[in-house]
Amino acid sequence: MSDLEPKELVNAKESIEHGRFDDASQVLKDFGERKDLSHYEQVSYYILMGFLSDKLKDKETLLDYAEKAYQASQ
């Protein structure tokens, strides 16, 4: 993630990397409910949700978010 990332996404990524999955889940849930997301933020959100799903061993949800990220990036 770059310095241009919203702080919520940076915080969520750091939480995931440190095993604080509940924290990351709440931050991402709140972020995903925003109506003013840019295209880049939406794709980044999907990628982080997939990353979180992978850490939680939820392969079905991981695949769902991977597909959403792919579709949104086209």
C-alpha positions as CSV (number, residue, x, y, z in Angstrom):
1,M,0.0,0.0,0.0
2,S,1.2,3.5,-0.8
3,D,1.3,6.7,1.1
4,L,-1.8,7.6,-0.9
5,E,-3.9,4.9,0.7
6,P,-6.7,5.9,3.1
7,K,-5.6,5.4,6.7
8,E,-8.4,3.0,7.3
9,L,-7.0,0.6,4.6
10,V,-3.5,1.0,6.0
11,N,-4.7,0.3,9.5
12,A,-6.7,-2.8,8.3
13,K,-3.7,-4.2,6.5
14,E,-1.5,-3.7,9.6
15,S,-4.2,-5.3,11.8
16,I,-4.4,-8.4,9.5
17,E,-0.6,-8.7,9.4
18,H,-0.5,-8.6,13.2
19,G,-3.3,-11.1,13.7
20,R,-5.9,-8.6,14.9
21,F,-8.6,-10.0,12.6
22,D,-11.6,-8.6,14.6
23,D,-10.1,-5.1,14.4
24,A,-9.4,-5.4,10.7
25,S,-12.9,-6.8,10.0
26,Q,-14.6,-3.9,11.8
27,V,-12.4,-1.3,10.0
28,L,-13.1,-2.9,6.6
29,K,-16.8,-3.2,7.3
30,D,-17.1,0.5,8.2
31,F,-14.9,1.4,5.2
32,G,-16.9,-0.7,2.8
33,E,-20.1,1.0,3.8
34,R,-18.9,4.4,2.6
35,K,-20.6,5.7,-0.4
36,D,-17.8,8.0,-1.6
37,L,-15.1,5.3,-2.4
38,S,-13.0,5.9,-5.5
39,H,-12.5,3.1,-8.0
40,Y,-9.0,2.5,-6.6
41,E,-10.3,2.4,-3.0
42,Q,-13.0,-0.1,-4.0
43,V,-10.5,-2.5,-5.6
44,S,-8.1,-2.1,-2.6
45,Y,-11.0,-2.9,-0.2
46,Y,-11.9,-6.1,-2.1
47,I,-8.2,-7.1,-2.1
48,L,-7.9,-6.6,1.7
49,M,-11.2,-8.4,2.3
50,G,-9.8,-11.3,0.3
51,F,-6.5,-11.1,2.3
52,L,-8.5,-11.2,5.6
53,S,-10.7,-14.1,4.3
54,D,-7.5,-16.0,3.5
55,K,-6.1,-15.5,7.0
56,L,-9.4,-16.7,8.4
57,K,-9.3,-19.8,6.2
58,D,-12.6,-18.8,4.5
59,K,-11.7,-19.8,1.0
60,E,-15.3,-19.3,-0.4
61,T,-15.3,-15.7,0.7
62,L,-11.7,-15.3,-0.5
63,L,-12.7,-16.4,-4.0
64,D,-15.7,-14.1,-3.9
65,Y,-13.6,-11.0,-3.1
66,A,-10.9,-12.0,-5.6
67,E,-13.6,-12.2,-8.3
68,K,-15.0,-8.8,-7.2
69,A,-11.5,-7.3,-7.3
70,Y,-10.8,-8.7,-10.7
71,Q,-14.2,-7.5,-12.1
72,A,-13.7,-4.0,-10.6
73,S,-10.2,-3.7,-12.0
74,Q,-11.4,-4.3,-15.6
